[in-house]
C-alpha cells in the first residue's frame, strides 16, 4: 500500500480562517472550496464575503464567526484530543 505525500500544513492563522469560513452560515463544503479557489485563501474569502452576500441579493450580512469563536472551538477540540485537518494535509 503506497502512502500519499502530505501537503503543506496550515499555519495557525490559516486554520482559524478555514474554520471561520466553513462555520459561516450558508457556506457548505462546495461553497467553501469554490471560495478558496476563487480568492486563493480563506482569509481573503472572509474579507470578500460581505460584498458577495450583498451583491448576491442578501438583505443583511449573516454572522461570520469571529476569530475568538474559532479560537475557542479549536481549544475545545484540543482539550478533547481532536484536531482539525485541512484539505491536503
N, C-alpha and C positions, 0 to 999 in steps of 0.2 A: 504494500500500500504506500503510495507516494504522499508526501506532505506538501501542502500548498504553502508557498512562501508568504509570510505575513507582510502586510502592507505597513506603511509608516504609522506609528502610534499618534493618536491625537494628543495635543497639548491639553493641559487642564482647562485653559480658556476655550479651546475648540470644543472640548467635551461638554462644557457648560452651555455653549452656544447651540450645539446639536440638541442637547436636552431641552433647552428653551424652545427651539423651533419645533421639535416633534410634539411637545406638550401644548403648543398653541392650538386653540380651538379651530377646527376645520382643516388642520394640516395633518393628513394621514401619511402613510408610508410613500405613496406615489407622489403626492404633492411635495413632501419633504425632499425626495430625490430630484424632482423637477426643479425645485428652488435651488438646491445645491448646484445642480448642473448649470442652471441659468446664471447664477450670481457668483459661483466659484467658492463660496464659503457660507456657512450658516450665519456667521456674524453679519455679512453683507446682506444676506436674505432677510435677517431680522430688521436691519435698518430700512429695507425697502418694503417690508410687509404693510405698514400703514398706508403708504401710497398705493400699493397694489390692491388693498382692500377697498379703498375709496374709488379708484378707477374701475374696479370690478363691480361697483354698484352698492357696496356696503353703506348703510346709513350711519354706522358708527364702527370704529375700530375695536375689534374684540381684544380682550386682555391677553397680551403676550406675557408669559411668565417672567418675573423679574430674575435678575442674577441671584438675589438672595434666596428665592424659592428654589432655583435649580441647585444652588449650593447645599441647601437643606436636604433636598431629595438625594443628592449624591452622598451626603454624610449619613443619612438614614440607611442607604444601601450599603455603604461601607461597614457600618456597625452591624448589619445583618450578615456580613460576609459576601455580599454581592458586589458586582461591578458592571458598569455599562461598557459594552464593546461596540465600537463604531464599525461601519462598513469597511471591509478591507483590513481590519486589524487582526 
